[in-house]
């Protein structure tokens, strides 16, 4: 008998509620994906303000939940299980979602699963492309995370192969956008400007690509600083800043490192399928270069549509469905959010 799984996401600045149907054959069908974003409230600060995010979640949780059920044509009584982001993320923001999920689970008398936000970014691909092969490689790229992950079982077995040692790729985009006078968040405006620029105009550095560097770790702090110094130098000389060229050259440096390391990891691990997920997965150049390099290496590339790449409740519902299908135990109701939850802990 098919089961309805509700997912709640509140790790940062999006309040997401998703509903999926878990079929008897293990496939997962998306029924509703509603998101309320507080990004405009953070824009004037140039980044997410935790207290503002928490208050926005409080205000948005019930209306977003109502929209999700209306979209799916379901009622609360149809829910068989609830999944909620337990971490990683902002402590206050996570607690809003966890508290709401506990209340709903208690009221409905259904099992609750505290799950990993990062694993959710991978699981969401199954809503578009079907079951994940085992093993597969996941390149997770977002505002707060840049990681290479080996996924043997999305419900129970994820191994980190490498991660960023400083700024995540999305964070670097935001900081470079600020240097160039582009709006926050920086990903879309930089991507747009780069389309009119020359990616070879400026030779920005490729971080952690030397022979002594960790093969699968990333660093974007030096790249971000290099862009800032280049722009400052041009300004001191009284030159007009070629925003499009700077954006294109910066974006090329990011995409080059991400895709080169991901393909290398897949080849060394003997993995034939790569999933790119997280907010930066919507970047046009990253997808283009990944497709080129995966084709040459004989690797199947899977990238969810942009709506599924950013934080949303559908990804948590999808992960919850896989955890339920894997017969993982429900999470005790006395659990708390963990802002530093490691990626290998898929569910609590």
C-alpha positions as CSV (number, residue, x, y, z in Angstrom):
1,X,0.0,0.0,0.0
2,X,1.4,3.4,-1.0
3,X,2.4,5.7,1.9
4,X,2.3,9.5,2.1
5,X,5.4,11.1,3.5
6,X,5.5,14.8,4.6
7,X,8.9,16.6,4.6
8,X,9.8,19.8,6.5
9,X,12.9,21.9,5.7
10,X,14.0,24.9,7.7
11,X,17.8,24.8,7.9
12,X,18.5,28.3,6.5
13,X,16.3,30.9,4.8
14,X,13.7,28.7,3.0
15,X,10.7,27.2,4.8
16,X,9.8,24.1,2.7
17,X,7.0,21.6,3.0
18,X,6.9,18.7,0.6
19,X,4.6,15.7,0.2
20,X,5.5,12.5,-1.7
21,X,3.9,9.1,-2.3
22,X,6.1,6.1,-1.6
23,X,5.0,3.3,-3.8
24,X,5.3,-0.4,-3.0
25,X,8.1,-0.8,-5.6
26,X,10.2,1.8,-3.8
27,X,9.7,4.6,-6.3
28,X,8.8,8.0,-4.9
29,X,6.3,10.4,-6.5
30,X,6.3,14.1,-5.8
31,X,2.8,15.4,-4.9
32,X,3.6,18.9,-3.6
33,X,6.6,21.2,-3.0
34,X,5.8,24.5,-1.4
35,X,8.5,27.0,-0.3
36,X,8.5,30.4,1.4
37,X,11.8,32.2,1.1
38,X,13.0,35.0,3.4
39,X,15.9,35.9,1.1
40,X,14.6,39.4,0.4
41,X,14.8,40.1,4.2
42,X,18.5,39.2,4.2
43,X,19.5,40.9,1.0
44,X,20.2,44.3,2.6
45,X,22.6,42.5,5.0
46,X,24.5,40.7,2.2
47,X,23.9,37.3,3.8
48,X,21.6,35.3,6.0
49,X,20.8,36.7,9.5
50,X,20.0,33.8,11.8
51,X,17.4,35.6,13.9
52,X,15.6,37.0,10.9
53,X,15.5,33.5,9.4
54,X,14.1,31.9,12.5
55,X,11.3,34.5,12.8
56,X,10.5,34.0,9.1
57,X,10.2,30.3,9.6
58,X,7.8,30.8,12.5
59,X,5.6,33.0,10.4
60,X,5.7,30.8,7.3
61,X,5.4,27.3,8.6
62,X,1.7,26.9,8.9
63,X,0.8,28.8,5.7
64,X,3.4,26.8,3.7
65,X,2.0,23.6,5.1
66,X,-1.5,24.5,4.2
67,X,-0.5,25.3,0.6
68,X,1.3,22.0,0.3
69,X,-1.7,20.0,1.3
70,X,-4.0,22.1,-0.9
71,X,-1.6,21.5,-3.9
72,X,-1.5,17.8,-3.3
73,X,-5.3,17.5,-2.7
74,X,-4.6,15.7,0.6
75,X,-5.6,16.2,4.2
76,X,-3.4,15.9,7.3
77,X,-5.1,12.5,8.1
78,X,-3.5,11.1,4.9
79,X,0.0,11.4,6.2
80,X,1.7,8.1,7.2
81,X,5.1,9.5,8.3
82,X,6.9,12.9,8.7
83,X,10.6,13.7,8.0
84,X,12.2,16.9,9.1
85,X,15.7,18.4,8.7
86,X,17.6,17.7,11.9
87,X,20.8,19.3,10.6
88,X,23.1,20.7,9.6
89,X,22.0,24.3,9.5
90,X,21.3,27.3,11.6
91,X,20.4,26.3,15.2
92,X,17.4,28.5,15.6
93,X,16.0,27.9,12.1
94,X,16.4,24.1,12.5
95,X,14.5,24.2,15.9
96,X,11.5,25.8,14.3
97,X,11.1,23.0,11.8
98,X,11.9,20.3,14.3
99,X,9.3,21.7,16.8
100,X,6.7,21.9,14.1
101,X,7.4,18.3,12.9
102,X,7.2,17.0,16.5
103,X,3.8,18.7,17.0
104,X,2.4,17.4,13.7
105,X,3.7,13.8,14.4
106,X,2.3,13.8,17.9
107,X,-1.1,15.1,16.8
108,X,-1.3,12.7,13.9
109,X,0.2,9.8,15.8
110,X,2.7,9.0,13.0
111,X,6.4,8.1,13.1
112,X,8.9,11.0,12.8
113,X,12.3,10.9,11.1
114,X,15.0,13.5,11.8
115,X,17.1,13.4,8.7
116,X,20.2,15.0,7.2
117,X,19.8,18.1,5.0
118,X,22.8,17.2,2.9
119,X,21.5,13.7,2.1
120,X,18.2,15.3,1.2
121,X,19.9,17.3,-1.6
122,X,21.0,13.9,-3.1
123,X,17.7,12.1,-2.5
124,X,15.7,14.8,-4.3
125,X,17.2,13.6,-7.6
126,X,15.2,10.4,-7.4
127,X,12.0,12.5,-7.8
128,X,13.1,13.4,-11.3
129,X,15.4,10.6,-12.5
130,X,14.3,7.6,-10.5
131,X,16.3,5.3,-8.1
132,X,19.9,6.0,-7.6
133,X,22.4,3.4,-8.8
134,X,24.7,1.9,-6.1
135,X,27.2,3.3,-5.8
136,X,27.0,6.8,-7.2
137,X,29.0,9.9,-6.7
138,X,27.4,13.1,-5.4
139,X,28.9,16.6,-5.9
140,X,27.0,18.7,-3.4
141,X,27.5,22.4,-4.0
142,X,25.6,25.1,-2.1
143,X,26.0,28.3,-0.1
144,X,27.2,26.5,2.9
145,X,28.6,23.2,1.6
146,X,30.9,21.9,-1.1
147,X,31.4,18.1,-0.8
148,X,32.2,15.0,-2.8
149,X,30.3,12.1,-1.5
150,X,30.2,8.4,-2.2
151,X,26.6,7.1,-1.9
152,X,26.2,3.4,-1.5
153,X,22.7,3.6,0.0
154,X,20.9,7.0,0.2
155,X,19.0,5.8,3.4
156,X,22.0,4.5,5.3
157,X,25.5,4.7,3.7
158,X,27.1,8.0,2.6
159,X,30.9,8.5,2.8
160,X,32.6,11.9,2.5
161,X,35.5,11.8,0.0
162,X,36.3,15.5,0.2
163,X,34.9,18.9,1.3
164,X,35.8,22.5,1.4
165,X,38.5,23.7,3.9
166,X,37.2,27.2,3.9
167,X,34.5,29.0,1.9
168,X,31.9,26.9,0.1
169,X,31.4,27.6,-3.6
170,X,28.1,29.4,-3.0
171,X,29.6,31.6,-0.3
172,X,32.3,32.6,-2.7
173,X,29.7,33.6,-5.3
174,X,28.0,35.8,-2.7
175,X,31.2,37.5,-1.8
176,X,32.3,38.1,-5.3
177,X,28.9,39.4,-6.3
178,X,29.3,42.0,-3.5
179,X,32.7,43.0,-4.8
180,X,31.2,43.5,-8.3
181,X,28.2,45.4,-7.0
182,X,25.8,42.6,-8.0
183,X,22.7,41.7,-5.8
184,X,22.5,39.0,-3.2
185,X,22.3,36.0,-3.5
186,X,25.3,36.1,-5.9
187,X,24.8,32.9,-7.9
188,X,22.1,34.0,-10.5
189,X,23.5,37.5,-11.2
190,X,27.1,36.2,-11.7
191,X,25.8,33.4,-13.9
192,X,23.8,36.0,-16.0
193,X,26.8,38.4,-16.2
194,X,29.2,35.6,-17.2
195,X,27.1,34.8,-20.3
196,X,28.3,38.1,-21.8
197,X,31.9,37.8,-20.6
198,X,35.1,36.1,-21.6
199,X,36.0,33.2,-19.2
200,X,39.6,33.4,-20.3
201,X,40.0,37.1,-19.8
202,X,41.6,36.8,-16.3
203,X,43.7,33.9,-15.1
204,X,42.2,33.4,-11.6
205,X,43.7,30.7,-9.4
206,X,42.4,27.2,-9.1
207,X,42.5,26.4,-5.4
208,X,43.9,23.1,-4.0
209,X,44.9,21.7,-7.3
210,X,48.7,21.3,-6.6
211,X,50.4,17.9,-6.4
212,X,50.6,18.1,-2.6
213,X,47.0,19.2,-2.0
214,X,44.3,16.8,-0.9
215,X,42.9,15.3,-4.1
216,X,39.2,15.8,-3.3
217,X,39.1,18.8,-1.0
218,X,38.2,22.3,-2.1
219,X,39.2,25.9,-1.3
220,X,37.6,29.0,-2.7
221,X,38.8,31.6,-0.2
222,X,42.0,32.3,-2.2
223,X,39.9,32.7,-5.4
224,X,37.5,35.1,-3.7
225,X,40.5,37.2,-2.5
226,X,42.1,37.1,-5.9
227,X,39.0,38.5,-7.5
228,X,38.7,41.3,-4.8
229,X,42.4,42.2,-5.3
230,X,42.1,42.3,-9.1
231,X,39.0,44.6,-8.9
232,X,40.7,46.8,-6.3
233,X,43.8,47.1,-8.5
234,X,41.8,48.0,-11.6
235,X,39.9,50.6,-9.6
236,X,43.1,52.2,-8.3
237,X,44.3,52.5,-11.9
238,X,41.1,54.3,-12.7
239,X,40.0,51.5,-15.1
240,X,36.4,50.6,-15.7
241,X,35.7,47.2,-14.1
242,X,34.7,44.7,-16.8
243,X,32.1,43.0,-14.7
244,X,31.1,40.4,-17.3
245,X,34.7,39.3,-17.8
246,X,35.4,39.1,-14.1
247,X,32.2,37.1,-13.5
248,X,33.0,34.8,-16.4
249,X,36.6,34.2,-15.3
250,X,35.6,33.6,-11.7
251,X,32.8,31.2,-12.7
252,X,35.1,29.3,-15.0
253,X,37.6,28.8,-12.1
254,X,34.9,27.5,-9.8
255,X,33.4,25.1,-12.4
256,X,36.8,23.9,-13.6
257,X,37.9,22.8,-10.1
258,X,34.5,21.3,-9.1
259,X,34.1,19.2,-12.3
260,X,37.8,18.2,-12.5
261,X,37.8,16.8,-9.0
262,X,34.4,15.2,-9.3
263,X,35.3,13.3,-12.4
264,X,38.6,12.3,-10.9
265,X,36.9,11.0,-7.8
266,X,34.3,9.0,-9.9
267,X,37.1,7.4,-11.9
268,X,39.2,6.5,-8.9
269,X,36.2,5.1,-7.1
270,X,35.1,3.1,-10.2
271,X,31.7,4.9,-10.1
272,X,29.7,5.3,-13.3
273,X,27.0,7.8,-12.2
274,X,27.4,11.4,-10.8
275,X,24.7,13.5,-9.2
276,X,25.2,17.3,-8.9
277,X,23.0,18.8,-6.3
278,X,22.6,21.9,-4.1
279,X,21.8,25.5,-5.0
280,X,24.9,26.0,-7.2
281,X,23.9,22.9,-9.3
282,X,21.6,25.3,-11.1
283,X,24.6,27.2,-12.4
284,X,24.7,27.0,-16.2
285,X,28.5,26.8,-16.7
286,X,28.8,24.1,-14.0
287,X,26.2,21.9,-15.7
288,X,27.7,22.5,-19.1
289,X,31.3,21.7,-18.1
290,X,30.2,18.7,-16.1
291,X,28.3,17.3,-19.0
292,X,31.3,17.7,-21.3
293,X,33.8,16.1,-18.9
294,X,31.4,13.3,-17.9
295,X,30.7,12.5,-21.5
296,X,34.4,12.1,-22.2
297,X,34.9,10.0,-19.1
298,X,31.9,7.8,-19.8
299,X,30.1,8.9,-16.7
300,X,26.3,9.3,-16.5
301,X,25.4,12.8,-15.2
302,X,22.2,13.5,-13.3
303,X,21.3,17.1,-12.3
304,X,17.8,17.8,-10.8
305,X,15.9,20.7,-12.3
306,X,16.7,24.1,-10.7
307,X,13.6,24.2,-8.4
308,X,14.7,20.9,-6.8
309,X,18.4,22.1,-6.4
310,X,17.7,24.8,-3.8
311,X,16.5,24.1,-0.3
312,X,12.9,22.7,-0.3
313,X,10.6,20.3,1.6
314,X,10.4,17.9,-1.3
315,X,14.0,16.8,-0.8
316,X,13.4,16.0,2.9
317,X,10.2,14.2,2.0
318,X,12.0,12.2,-0.6
319,X,14.8,11.3,1.8
320,X,12.2,10.4,4.4
321,X,10.5,8.1,1.9
322,X,13.8,6.2,1.3
323,X,14.5,5.9,5.0
324,X,11.0,4.5,5.5
325,X,11.5,2.1,2.5
326,X,14.8,1.0,4.1
327,X,13.0,0.1,7.3
328,X,15.1,2.5,9.3
329,X,13.9,3.1,12.9
330,X,11.9,6.2,13.6
331,X,13.5,9.0,15.6
332,X,12.6,9.3,19.3
333,X,10.5,12.4,19.9
334,X,13.1,13.8,22.5
335,X,15.7,14.4,19.8
336,X,17.1,17.9,19.2
337,X,18.4,19.6,16.1
338,X,22.1,19.3,15.4
339,X,23.6,22.3,13.5
340,X,26.8,20.3,12.8
341,X,25.2,16.9,11.9
342,X,27.8,15.0,9.8
343,X,26.8,13.8,6.4
344,X,27.3,10.1,7.2
345,X,24.4,10.3,9.7
346,X,21.5,10.1,7.3
347,X,18.8,9.8,10.0
348,X,18.8,10.0,13.8
